Amino acid sequence: MIFEFKNNMKKIIIYLFISILITACSGSRKLMESGNYDAAIHKAVHKLTKKKKEKEIIVLEQAYKKANERDLEQITFLKKEGNPDNWDQLYTIYYNMNHRQNSIKPLLPLFIKSESRNAVFELRNFDEELIQTKQKAAEFLYARALSLLDKNTKFDARKAYTDFQTVKKYYPNYKDLDGQIQKAINMGTSYVNFKMKNNTGVPLPPNFQDELTKISLSELNNNWLRYHANEVKDLTYDYTILVNMKNISVSPEAIKEIQYTESKEVPDGYQYVLDSKGNVKKDTSGNDIKLPKTKLVSCNVLEVYQNKKAIIAGTLDFIDNSSGQLLKTDPISSENFFEFRSATAMGDTNILKPETKAKLGKRPLPFPSNFDMILAAGQTLKGMVKDIIWSHKELFN
């Protein structure tokens, strides 16, 4: 499951990526002067690992001092405020300060030749502060999360999950953390039951409902929402998506005979061209002049046209199970057609059109059963239903 904690991690990664881009595109002095101290430190450290340039040493010294002063001021304020919610933020600040000094330690000492001195970097051991703030943050967040679970609402359970995940970041095996996380997931997740109801009065094929509800809904799942096409026993469903079948009709089997004739002019030898005296005309070479002759050939066709149609219609209802409220209803309908054409011919079949020839030699087919027609219409309905569910996923939370 992908939940809010992972989303927050994505945001952090994006922020770091943007910071790296800014660092790459700006000099360390410019970054420091804009107040982006840690980016300036990162830039200067990167350059100093390659070559000890005095201007980068000075920037590193100044940015390091300013960054620590800013963080210490924030720590003083947060401690004075006395809000237990600040422990997590305090831990983050101490962690960043510790990381900052660890990034420069391998470079020390750094000598500033023009001033005949080593650059000054105040280093300290943050172990005690890190341990204390991490313990206090975990204790507070764990207790707050338990209190949120006691409220027994999905929204509070989701907030509790976020707190538990932060605790897990600090202490993966903290108390009964994994069990509480699973409890928060269970309480915070909304479950949607997808099912069908036949209100048509028409018996349905034995496997019709199974086929219609055999829709892959897993890709519709999100952080706190789960769709089930197969109802899970003893699970309380928050919402129902109901395929409410209201009308099913199958037309009678229809057979229609159509008689028609197709004709075509075909070659039929030659005829001589005569002059006014009845003699055969000659061309300039002395040969008889003759023209091609045609005749009209016809073929009688008896075509048999078979057709049958099934229609399914109803609504797709979105229901809030806790209140019984109908959140949304959309009409749904699909059709399935059976059509077949066969033909026999009397006459010269060579003159028939290609589409007419294709019908020859075929015999009328057995009509599909009503159940088969309904099943086929149901397959078309499945795609329509899934598209509607996707377009209304915002109805659930």
N, C-alpha and C positions, 0 to 999 in steps of 0.2 A: 504493500500500500504506500502511496505517495501522499504525504500529509504536509501540514503547514511548516513543519520543521525543515523539510527538504526544500520547500519553496523559499524559506528564509535563507537557506544555504545558497540557493541559486542567486538570490539577490546579492549576497555577500561576494560571491564569485564574480558577478557582473561588476560590482563596485570596485573590486580589486583589479579587474581587467581594465576598467576605465582609468584607474589610478596609474596603472603601469603605462597605459598609452600616453597619459598626460606627462608622466615622468620621462618617457622616451622622447617626447616632442619638445621638452623644455630643459633649459640648463638648470643646474642645482642652485645657483644664485637667484635666478628668477623664481624658482619654486619656493625658496625660503622667503623671499620678499613678499610673495603672495600669500604667505601663511601656511603653505603646504609643507610643513616641516619634515614630516616622515618621508614624503616623496623626495625632498631635497637630500635627506640623509641617505636614502636608497641610491639616489643618483651619484652622490659623492662617493659612497662606499664602493660602488661599482667601478668608478673611474680610478679610485685609489688602489684598488686591487691590481690594476694594470700598470699605473705609474703614479709615483708620489708627487703630485703637483701641489704647490703651496696654496694656490687659490682654492683648491678643493678642500684642503685641510682646514682652512679658515672657515669656509662655508659649513663644513661638517661640525666644527666646534660650535659655531653660532647656532645652527639649526638644532643641534642636540640639546644645547642649553635652553633654547626657547621652547622646544617640545616638552622637556621635563618640567619647566616652570608652568606651562599651561596645564599639564596633567596633574601636578601637585596642587594647583589652585582648585581644579575640579574635584580632587580627592577631599580637600579640606571642606569644600562646600557640601559635598554629598554626606560626609560624616556629620557635619553640623546639622544638616536637614534631618538626620535620624530616621529616615524612611527605610524599613527593612527591604523594600523593593529595590534599594540601591546596591545591595550586596553584589548582585550579578554585574552591574555596571562597574563597581569598584574592582572586582576581579579582572574584568576586561582591561581596565586602565593599567593595573599593576602588571598584567600579562604583557601588554604592549610595551611598557617601560622596560621590562626585563628583556623582551625580544630586541628592543632597540639597542640596549647596551651590549647584548650578546653579538649583535651584528657588527659592532665596531671593535670589540676586544681583539680579534685576530690581527687588526691593523696597528695596534698600539705597541710602542709609543710612536707618535707622529710629530716630527720636528718641524717648527716654523723657522726657517733659516734667517729671514729678514728681521725677526724679533728675538732670535737666539734663545728660543724656549720650546718646550714641548707643549702641544695643544692640551688644554685641560678638559677632562671628561670626568664628571662625578659618577663613580660606580658604587653600587651598593648591593647588598644581598636582599632579594625580594622574597626569599623562601617563606618566611613567617607570614608576610602579608598575603601571599598567594594561597597558602594553606588555609589561613583564617577566613579570607573572603570566599574562597571556594566552598568551605564547609558551611559558612553562614548562608551563602546563596542557595546551596543545595537544600539545607534545612528549611529555609523560608519557602522556596519554590515547591518543595515536596508537600509541606503543610498547606500551602495555598491551593495546590492542585487537589488535595484530598477534600478541602473545603468546597471547592468548585464541584467535585463529583457529588457531594452531599446535596447539592441543589437539584440534582436529578433532571437537568435539562440538556438537550443536545448541544446547545450553544456553549454552555459552561463546561461540558465534557470535552469539547474541542479545545477550549482554552486550557483545560487541565492537561490535555495531551501535549500541548506545546510546552508547558512548564515541566512535565515529566521528561520530555526529550532533552530539555536543557540540563536537568539533573543527570540524565544518562551521559551527557557530554562530559560532565565532571566526574561522575562515578558510575561506570557501566553496571556495577553489581550492587547498587545502593538499595538496601532493605529489600522490600518485595516489589521493586520498581517494574520489572517486566510484567508482573501480574496486574499492577495498577495501570500500566500503559494499555494492556489488552482490554481492561475494564473501560478505560476512557474511549478506546476505539469502538467497543460494543455499544456504549451509551451514546456516543456522538454520531454514529453512522445511521443514516436513514435508509430503510429498505423498501424497495418497490416490487410489488408482486404483479407480474404480467400474466393475465389469464383471459379465458373466453367464456361467454355465456350464450347459449342458444335460445333465443326468444322467438324463433320463427315458427315453431310448431311442426317443422319439417325434420324428419330423422336425418341425422348426418352420418357420413361414412364413419366406420369405427375408429379410424386413425386420423380423422380430420382435425380434431383439436390438437393432437400431438404435433401434427405437421404445421399447423398454423402458429402454434406457440414455440416452434423450434426455430427461434430467431436468436442469432448471436448478439446478445446485448452487452457483452463484457466491455466492448470498446466505448460504451456509453457511460461506464462507471467513472467516477471522479473521486476526489479526496475523501468525501464523506457520503457518498451515494453509491448504493449497490442495487442493480436490477437482477431479479430472479425470474427466469421463465419457468422454472420448476419450483413449486412451493416447498420450502423447507419446514419440516414438522417442528412445532413448538417455537418457531420464530415469529415475533410480532412484527407485522408489516405496517409501515407508516403510511404508505400510499398504495393504491391499486391502479393499474392501467387495465381497463376492461375492454376487450373486443366484444361489443354488444351486438350480436347477430340478430337483425330484425326482419330480414326478408331474404328468402332463397327461392328462386324460381328456375325451372328448366323447361324450355319450350318443347312442344311435341316434335317428334322426328318428322321432318318434311322432305318429301321427294318430289321433284318437279322435272317433267320431261319437256325438252325444248327441241323442236324440229326446225332446221334451217338448211339452206342450200348455199354452197360456196361455188363460185364460177371463176374461170380464168381463161384468157385467150392463150392458145398454144400453137406452135408452128404446124402447118399442114401442107408442106410441099411448096411448089412455086406456080405462078401463072405467068404466061407470056403477055407482053405488051403489044397490042395490035395497033396498026395505023387505021386511017379512015376507010381504007379499002378492005380491012380485015386481014391484012398480012402482018406477019411478025416483024416488029421493028428491029433494026440492026444498030449496034453502036458503031463508033468510028473505026473499030477494028474488024467489023463485019460479023461480030458475034450477036446471037439472039439476045434481046433484052427481056429479062424476066424479073419478077418481084416475088418476095416471100409471101406465102399465103397462111392465114391463121384460121383457127376455128374455136368456138366457144365450148369449153368442156365444163360440165357441172358435176357436183358430188353432193348427194343428200346425206345430212348428218342428223343423228338422233342423240342428243346429249341428255344425260341424267345428272341433275344437280341435287346433292344432298346437303342439308344443313340442320344444325341444332345449336341452341344457345343456352348457357347457364349464367345467371346473374346472382351475385351476392351483395347485399347492402346492409348497412348498419351504422354504428357510431363507435368511435374510439373515445372512451370516457376516462378522464383523469380524476381520481377520487382521493380526498384526504380522509384516511380511515379514522383518525381521532375525532373528527367533527362530523364525518359523513358528508361533507360538502363536496359538490361537484365542481372541481376547479376549472375544467375545460372539457368541451366535447367537440369532436370533429366528425363530419360525415365520412364514411368510407364505402367504396363500392368497387367491384371488379366484374369483368365479363370474360367468358371463355366461349369461343366459337369453334364449332366443327363444321368444316366445309369440304366437300369432295365432288369433283366433276369427272365423269367417265363418258365415253361416247362410242357409238358404232357408226359405220359409214357404208353407203351404197353408191358405187361409182369409182371414178379414178381418184384415189386418195393422194396421188402425187401433186394435185393442184391445191390441196388444202393448206391453210396458213400453218406456220410452225406451232402456234399455241393450240390449234385444233388437233394437229397430228399428235401432240403430247398426250391428249386425252384418249386416243385410240388404244385399244388393247387392254384397257383397264376395266375392271368390273366394279360395280358399287361395293363399298366397304360396309362391314357391320357398323352400326351406330355405337358410339361409346355409351356406357351405362350412365345413368343420372349421377351416381356416386363419383364416377371418373370425371365427369364434367365439373362437378362441384369441387373436387380435389384440385383440378387444374386451375379453376378460378381462385381457389384459396392460395395457391402458390403466387399468383399475381398480387393478391392482397397482402401477402407477407412483406414484400418490398415497400408497398405504400405505407403500411403500419409502421415499419421501422423508421422511415423518413419523417413521419409525423411525430413519433416519440422523440427523435433527435431534435426536431425544431422546437419542442416544448420542454426540453430538459430543465429550463430555468424555473419551471413550476415547483420543483422540489428543492429542499435544502437539507 
